[in-house]
Amino acid sequence: MYSLITGGSSGLGLSIAKLLIAQGQSVIITGRSEEKLEKAKEILQSTNPKASILPIAADLSNEDAVKKIFDTLSNQSITLSSIFNVAGSGYYGALSDISQEDISTVLNNNLISLMLVTIHGINHFNKYPFKRHKVISILSTAALKGKGFETIYNAAKFGAKGFLLSVEDEVKDKNIDIIRIYPGGMTTPFWDKSASGYPVHTFMSPDDVAKTIVNAVSSETLCPSDLTINRLKG
């Protein structure tokens, strides 16, 4: 059984993959860049040389690309236990500066891709109804509270939360757990192109956040539905 991690070539996705690999699990990591994915694979293999790691380069906002991922799994007789929806991108800017291209980019990266992976992932899970499956989605605290200058990003995350709540209701009678995670700011490449002025150096470590997430979703007897993660004050 494998775990599929979107955005697994860097940041929180890579940190989650490291922990799963250290536990002896097999992982599939996705990202847009083949070069970054190969570097991530090297990092993961250094953590556990015996682990099975499958990197797949794909634009997850393209349904054909998402279908191809799951067709690859079927063709190679690979079954998934979990999907970690981690991939995403940010946006910071005034309303007066927002273009339709900005809207499309943010919605594609944070909402459409999550929806497509979740839909096709659940179709995959339905082939194995007697196994337990999990969809763990990293939404950020932007799905809990609106914030000026982050309007498109907030819209995408609120939309993702609404989608996942509906999915949860639809699969309530199946062996599929839908888990929503809301971490605050982390020191990841997510902020590389941001002009927000936020004190990014004070944000949470993705490794620490990954530990909290993996610990929370790994229980065989308990399952959180919503988990908010913030850094300690002081």
Secondary structure as UniProt FT lines:
FT   STRAND          2..6
FT   TURN            7..9
FT   HELIX           11..22
FT   TURN            23..24
FT   STRAND          26..31
FT   HELIX           34..47
FT   TURN            49..50
FT   STRAND          53..57
FT   TURN            60..61
FT   HELIX           63..75
FT   TURN            76..77
FT   STRAND          80..85
FT   HELIX           95..97
FT   HELIX           100..107
FT   HELIX           108..112
FT   HELIX           113..125
FT   TURN            126..127
FT   TURN            129..130
FT   STRAND          133..138
FT   HELIX           141..143
FT   TURN            148..149
FT   HELIX           151..170
FT   TURN            171..175
FT   STRAND          176..183
FT   HELIX           189..191
FT   TURN            192..193
FT   HELIX           200..202
FT   HELIX           206..217
FT   STRAND          226..229
//
